[in-house]
Amino acid sequence: LDGNRETISGFGTIVITLAKQCKKSQFGKTQEDEALVRQWIEYAVCYGNYVDLAHTARQVLKELNAVLTTRSYFVGNSQTLADIVMYYVLHGVM
């Protein structure tokens, strides 16, 4: 990356690294927001590979529906990397 030929691997690590290289922050406004964004990315990494299984998809969608009942975004009051990643992981099962 950045010409130093550093190799990174793993979905979460790659997404976070690319987002940090963007000019507009996708991590929210505070350090707490950033921690929550990273938490949701880890959630996506843990459950994303299994959402094609019907029982897993139902459980994940039920959990996320409960979280989003009282808010429009996963973190804060505007779109963050957490929203983008969760959409990417779930768009095929919704």
C-alpha positions, 0 to 999 in steps of 0.5 A: 500500500502507498507504494511500500508494497505492504501486503494486507489480508482479511476482509475487515483489515482491507476495508478499514485500510482502504477507508482510512485512505479516503479523504472523507472519514467513514468512521464517524465523528468520535473515537467511540464511533470509530470503535463501534464501526470496527465492532460492526465490521467484525460482526460482518466478518463473523456472520457474513460468510454464513448469511446464505444459510437460511437459519443464520440469515433469519437470526442475523436479520432479526438481530439487526432489525432490533438494533435498527428499530430505534435508529437509521444508521448503525453508528451515529446519525449519518452513514459510516463504513459500518452501514456500507459493509453491512449492506454489502454483506446482507444485500443478497439475502434481503 
